[in-house]
Every structure is written in structure tokens, then in C-alpha cells.
Amino acid sequence: MEYRSLPDLRNLATLKAVVEYGGVAEAGRELNVGQPAVTKRLRALDACYGLQLMQREGRRLELTVAGVRVYEYARLVLDHQHSLLDDLDSLHVGENSLRLEVTGSIGEHLLPELLLNFAEAHPDYRIQSRMGYTRRIQTRLATGLSDMALLEQAPDHPEILVQKWLDDEVVLVCGKAHPLWGCGMIPLADLKQLNYVLRESRSSMRATLDKALQDIGIENIPIAMEVGSTDTIVEMLQRGQHVSFLPRFSVEEALSSEGIYHIKVQGLRIHRTLWIARTRATLNNDVSEAFIQLLRHKVG
């Protein structure tokens, strides 16, 4: 392989910035370089690939067919670069620290209170937390890039130890503008007639939901949108006429305040468990043990 012909990461970042910020001047401000430097980097990419990647359409620069492919590659490469830097940063673990990973819903709705309570109880300890998808979290645990995780699915890996944390349920909910508000219970067959906004397919909640529906013979439901935030979905339900399946722990407050409504479905209850996962290396870690005690108190 001819490594001398590989593109410069700065040039790829520049192309990405031009596309995403709308022009050379805008990209220059974001990258803190002058417009001539932005133009020079774009030309260097053209030379690297032997193709024109952007062309002017009126007052705007637009990607060519080749440019679209390079832009997609640039996004992928730069995302991997950020992930690599995060991984390397995770290797620098100070004393009295715990590297904690959580799934998105847990991070949005349970983690803030846990971190505040832990900081108050143990001011000398530090928790470095980050959110991610279950599969990537499992990989980071198994490879020693994190110490503990709070998960919505139990990982299946010989190096990862799991224990039950909390019971949860995935519930069908809607907002006040929906015709099913206050309906009580609907038959199972009606699920295919509703219009859904759901979490993205890579989320743990979706994996649980999809399996539960398949187990009762429902392969497909009408999904209007997939959204990566439970809070955003709740806000959309409150403003529109969609429904959603969401973790009960993440919508408990909205249910209590009657911002959304729990639609019960005849013959369908989706129960699940939230898990604590950690590696053997943290079994005798003081910070890990202190955090486990806090989590057990949460169960009670």
C-alpha cells in the first residue's frame, strides 16, 4: 500500500467543515484558519484523489459525486479518530477513580442523581462517565477501557460480571392530543394501526421492544421517525399524535404529571432488568465498591 498517497486528516476535516457549515468562510471561522488555507486544503484533497470533490453552484460550493463519497469517508475516519482519542484518554486512570459507562436512557434519567449523591457521599472519589450503545460498552469493558457499566441488556462475555440492579418495564405512551388518551386498554391487534416515534434501532430499548413484538407475532409496526433521545420523544408526543414505547423509568415523571399517558395493551407486558456490569479487575476497587453500595441503595 502506498502510504504517501493517503489524505491528510486536516484536509478531510476541512472538507467536512465546508459541507456542514455551509461554505469556505464559515469553515475557516470554525477551524480558526483563513479562507486561503481552507481553499488550499480542498485543492490538496482534489490532488490526492485525482478528482474534483466540490464545484460551485451559484454562490455555494456543492459536492460532486466523488465528493459525496469522500465526505462520507471523512466523517467515518474522523469519528474513528475521536473514538481513538477517547480510548487513549480512558487509559489514564487516576487513583480513586472509576471509569463508568451507561446507556443513553440511563445516562439521561438515572445517572445525574446517582453522580450527585455519590459526589456528596464520597468527595475524594471521582467517576468518569460516558454514554454509549450496549455493544460498544461491552467491548470497552472487555478490553479494559472502562471499569463498570449500567446497562439495559446483560452482556454475554466471559470477562464481564453482571448483577441485577433494577426492574423496569417498556410501556406504550401518548400525549393529550392523541385519540387514545384515557382509553384504558386496547387490543393487541390495534398496535399495527398506530403511528410510532421510537428510539433508534441500535438502542437497547429497541432491541427489547423488537424481540417482545416478534415473540407475539408482530414483525412490523408503522414507524414514522426514529429519535436518539427519550426526552425529545416525550416532547414530540406532548405536541403531536404519535405514540411510543419507552422505558418506564425514563418517563415516570411525565406520567406522574400527566404530560403523557400509559396505554395498556391486552396480552402485552414487556418486563426487563437493568444490570450492573464490571470486570474482575474492579472487584477490589474502593471506588467501585462504594458506587455499588450506592446503586444497591437505589434498588431499595
C-alpha positions in Angstrom: 0.0 0.0 0.0 1.3 3.5 -0.9 1.0 5.4 2.4 2.4 8.6 0.8 -0.9 9.0 -1.1 -3.1 8.9 2.0 -5.1 12.1 2.7 -4.2 14.4 5.5 -6.7 14.3 8.4 -6.7 18.1 8.5 -7.8 18.2 4.9 -10.6 15.7 5.5 -11.7 17.8 8.5 -11.7 20.9 6.3 -13.9 19.2 3.6 -16.3 18.1 6.4 -16.4 21.6 7.8 -17.1 23.2 4.5 -20.0 20.9 3.9 -21.5 21.1 7.3 -21.0 24.8 8.0 -22.1 25.9 4.5 -19.0 27.4 2.9 -15.3 28.3 2.9 -15.6 31.3 5.1 -17.8 29.5 7.6 -15.4 26.6 7.7 -12.4 28.9 8.2 -14.1 30.5 11.2 -14.9 27.1 12.7 -11.3 25.8 12.1 -9.7 29.1 13.1 -7.8 29.4 9.8 -8.1 31.8 6.9 -10.1 31.2 3.7 -6.9 30.7 1.6 -5.9 27.9 3.9 -9.3 26.3 3.5 -9.1 26.5 -0.3 -5.5 25.1 -0.3 -6.7 22.1 1.8 -9.6 21.4 -0.6 -7.3 21.5 -3.6 -4.9 19.2 -1.8 -7.7 16.7 -1.4 -8.6 17.0 -5.1 -4.9 16.3 -6.0 -4.8 13.3 -3.5 -7.8 11.6 -5.1 -7.3 12.9 -8.7 -10.9 14.1 -8.9 -12.7 17.3 -8.2 -14.6 17.0 -5.0 -16.5 20.3 -4.9 -17.9 22.6 -7.6 -19.6 25.9 -7.4 -23.3 26.1 -8.0 -24.3 29.7 -7.9 -22.8 31.2 -4.7 -22.5 27.8 -3.0 -19.9 25.0 -3.1 -21.6 21.7 -3.7 -20.1 18.2 -3.5 -19.6 16.3 -6.7 -20.4 12.6 -6.9 -16.8 11.8 -5.9 -17.0 14.4 -3.2 -20.0 12.8 -1.6 -18.1 9.5 -1.3 -15.0 11.3 0.2 -17.2 13.3 2.6 -18.8 10.1 3.9 -15.3 8.6 4.3 -14.1 11.8 6.1 -17.0 11.5 8.6 -16.1 7.9 9.3 -12.4 8.5 9.6 -12.8 11.5 11.9 -15.4 9.7 14.1 -12.9 6.8 14.5 -10.2 9.3 15.3 -12.3 10.8 18.1 -13.1 7.4 19.4 -9.4 6.5 19.4 -8.6 9.7 21.4 -11.3 8.8 23.9 -10.0 5.3 24.2 -6.4 6.6 24.8 -7.7 9.1 27.3 -9.5 6.3 29.2 -6.2 4.6 29.7 -5.1 7.4 32.0 -6.9 6.4 35.2 -6.0 8.3 38.3 -6.2 6.9 41.8 -9.6 6.9 43.5 -11.3 7.0 40.0 -13.9 4.8 38.3 -14.5 4.7 34.6 -18.2 4.3 34.2 -20.2 3.6 31.0 -24.0 3.9 30.7 -26.6 3.5 28.0 -28.4 6.6 26.8 -31.7 6.4 28.7 -29.8 5.6 32.0 -27.5 8.4 31.3 -30.3 10.9 30.7 -32.6 9.9 33.6 -30.8 8.0 36.4 -27.2 8.9 36.2 -27.4 12.6 37.2 -28.9 11.9 40.6 -26.5 9.0 41.2 -23.4 11.1 40.4 -24.6 14.0 42.6 -25.4 11.6 45.5 -22.0 9.8 45.1 -20.1 13.1 45.0 -21.8 14.2 48.2 -21.1 10.9 50.0 -17.5 10.4 48.6 -15.9 13.8 47.8 -12.5 12.1 47.5 -13.6 9.8 44.8 -14.1 10.6 41.1 -16.3 9.0 38.5 -15.5 9.5 34.8 -18.8 8.7 33.0 -19.8 8.4 29.3 -22.8 7.2 27.4 -22.9 4.7 24.5 -24.6 1.8 22.9 -24.6 -1.6 24.7 -22.4 -3.3 22.1 -19.6 -0.7 22.3 -19.8 -0.5 26.1 -19.4 -4.3 26.3 -16.3 -4.1 24.1 -14.8 -1.3 26.2 -15.4 -3.3 29.4 -13.9 -6.4 27.9 -10.8 -4.6 26.7 -10.1 -2.7 29.9 -11.1 0.7 28.6 -13.8 1.1 31.3 -14.4 -0.4 34.7 -18.1 -0.6 35.2 -21.3 -0.2 33.2 -25.0 0.3 33.9 -26.9 -1.5 31.1 -30.4 -2.2 29.8 -29.2 -5.6 28.5 -27.0 -8.1 30.2 -23.7 -8.5 28.2 -22.7 -12.0 27.2 -18.9 -12.1 27.6 -16.8 -14.4 29.8 -14.7 -11.5 31.2 -17.7 -9.4 32.2 -19.5 -10.0 35.5 -23.1 -8.9 35.8 -25.6 -8.5 38.6 -29.2 -7.4 38.7 -29.8 -3.7 39.5 -33.4 -2.5 38.8 -36.6 -3.9 37.4 -38.1 -1.9 34.5 -40.9 -2.1 32.0 -41.3 -0.8 28.4 -44.6 1.0 28.2 -46.8 2.3 25.3 -47.4 6.1 25.8 -49.1 9.0 24.0 -49.8 12.7 24.6 -53.0 14.5 25.3 -53.7 15.3 21.7 -53.9 11.6 20.8 -57.3 9.9 20.5 -56.2 7.1 22.8 -55.6 9.4 25.8 -57.5 8.0 28.7 -58.6 4.9 26.7 -57.7 2.4 29.4 -56.7 -0.8 27.4 -56.5 -1.5 23.7 -56.5 -4.9 21.9 -53.2 -6.3 20.7 -54.3 -6.1 17.0 -54.5 -2.2 17.3 -50.7 -1.9 17.6 -50.4 -2.2 13.8 -52.8 0.8 13.3 -50.8 3.3 15.4 -48.1 5.8 14.2 -44.9 5.5 16.2 -41.9 7.6 17.1 -39.3 5.2 18.6 -35.7 5.2 19.8 -33.1 4.3 17.2 -32.6 0.7 16.2 -29.2 0.4 17.9 -30.7 1.3 21.3 -31.2 -1.3 24.0 -34.8 -0.3 24.4 -35.5 -1.0 20.7 -33.8 -4.4 20.9 -36.1 -5.3 23.8 -39.2 -4.0 22.1 -38.4 -5.7 18.7 -37.9 -9.1 20.4 -41.1 -8.7 22.5 -43.2 -7.9 19.4 -41.7 -10.7 17.4 -42.4 -13.1 20.2 -46.2 -12.3 19.9 -46.1 -12.5 16.1 -45.8 -8.8 15.2 -43.0 -8.3 12.8 -43.5 -4.7 11.7 -45.2 -1.6 13.1 -45.6 1.8 11.4 -42.5 3.8 12.4 -42.8 7.5 11.4 -39.5 8.6 13.0 -36.5 7.2 15.0 -35.1 9.7 17.5 -32.0 9.3 19.7 -33.3 10.9 22.8 -36.1 9.8 25.1 -36.8 13.3 26.3 -37.2 14.5 22.7 -39.7 11.8 22.0 -41.7 12.7 25.1 -41.8 16.3 23.9 -42.9 15.2 20.5 -45.7 13.1 22.0 -46.9 16.1 24.0 -47.2 18.1 20.9 -48.4 15.6 18.3 -50.4 12.5 17.7 -47.8 9.8 17.7 -47.3 7.0 20.2 -44.1 5.5 21.5 -42.8 2.5 23.5 -40.4 3.9 26.2 -38.7 2.6 29.4 -40.9 3.3 32.4 -38.0 4.6 34.5 -37.4 7.3 31.9 -41.0 8.6 31.7 -42.1 8.2 35.3 -42.1 11.9 35.9 -44.0 12.7 32.7 -46.6 10.0 33.6 -47.0 11.3 37.2 -47.5 14.9 35.9 -49.9 13.7 33.3 -47.8 15.0 30.5 -48.1 11.6 28.8 -50.5 8.7 29.2 -49.8 5.0 29.6 -51.8 3.0 27.1 -52.2 -0.6 28.3 -52.2 -3.3 25.7 -54.2 -6.5 26.3 -51.8 -9.5 26.4 -48.6 -7.5 26.3 -46.3 -6.7 29.2 -42.6 -6.0 28.4 -40.6 -6.5 31.6 -36.9 -6.3 31.7 -33.9 -5.9 34.1 -31.3 -3.1 34.3 -27.8 -4.5 35.0 -24.6 -3.6 36.7 -21.6 -4.9 34.7 -18.0 -4.8 35.7 -14.7 -6.5 35.2 -12.8 -8.7 37.6 -10.1 -6.1 37.9 -12.5 -3.8 39.8 -13.8 -6.3 42.3 -11.4 -5.0 45.0 -11.5 -1.3 43.9 -12.7 1.0 46.7 -14.4 3.4 44.3 -16.2 0.5 42.6 -17.4 -0.9 45.9 -18.6 2.5 47.1 -20.6 3.0 43.9 -22.1 -0.5 44.1 -23.3 0.3 47.6 -25.0 3.5 46.3 -26.6 1.5 43.5 -27.9 -1.1 45.9 -29.5 1.7 48.0 -31.2 2.9 44.8 -32.8 -0.5 44.5 -34.3 -0.1 47.9 
